[in-house]
Amino acid sequence: MRSRYSAFVLANEEYLLATWHPTKRPNSITFDTNQKWLGLKIVEATSTGATTAEVEFIARYRIGGGSAARLHERSRFVKEADRWWYVDGDIRA
C-alpha cells in the first residue's frame, strides 16, 4: 500500500498499472497536476484468507490552494504467483 501511495505522489502510472490486478486494471490513470499529497495513514491491514488481504488507509491531499481533503479507502489485494496485486477498494465516508 505504501508503495502505491508513493507512486501516486510521484504520478508513476507505470508502477501503479503494474501492481493492479490484470482483471481490474484500467487502461490509464489521470493525475491532477494541481493535487499535492500530504500523507498516508494505514488504519488497518487484515489478512482475509491465505491469498487475500485488505488495507484500510487515509491519504490526505490538497488541490491547488484549497483546503486539505482526504481519501479514506478499504483496499482489497490478492496474492498470485508470489506477488500481491491491488484488486479494488471501497471509499469510506
N, C-alpha and C positions, 0 to 999 in steps of 0.2 A: 504494500500500500504506500509506503513512504517513497519508494522509487517511482511509482506512478504520479504521486503528488509532485515530486521533483521534476518529472517530465512535463507536467502541466505548467509549472513555474517557468521552465526553460522553453516552453512551446515546442517540445520534442515529439512531433507527430509520429515519426518513425518508431520510436520506442513504445509509445502508447499503443499503436496499432499492433506491434509485435507481441505485446503482452495481453491483448484482448483475445478471448476465445474465438476461433475462426467462425463458429456458428452465430456469433452475436456482433462481430466486428463491423463497424461502419466503414464506408469506403474512404472517408477522410474526416478530419477533425478541423473545425473552425475555431481559431483562437481570437479573443478580443484583445487587440493590441493596447487598449486602454485599461485592461484588467491587471492589477498588481496583487499577487498572492501574499498574504500576511502571516500565515502559519497553519500548521496542521496539528490537530489533537486526536489521537486514537482513543476512542471511548471504550471500545471492547473488541477483542479478537476471540472468536469462538470456533473450535473445530465442530463441525456439524455432521461429520462422518469420516470414514477412512480417507476419502479423497475430496472432501468438500469443507469449506470454511466460510465464515462471514466476518467482516470487519466493519464496525461502526466508527465513523470519523466525523469530525467537524473541521472544515477548511475555511479559513477566513480570507476575505479578499476585499479590494476596493476597486471601483471603476472610475477612472478619471479622478476628479477632486471630490467625489461623493463620499458619503459616509460608508463605514465598513459594513459588510454583509457577510453571510456565512452560507456554506453548503454543508448540510447535515445529511449523510447518506449511510445506509447499511448496504455494503457491497457483498456480492457473492463471488466466490472463487472455486475453481475445480482443479484438481491435480491430475494431469495426464502425462504419461511418459516422463515421469520425474520432474515435471515442470508445472508451476502454478499459473493459471490463466484467470484474468478478470472476466466474469460472465456478464453480470449486470448488477443493478442496485436499485434500492427504493429510497427516494428522497424523503427525509423526515422534516416535520414542521419545526 
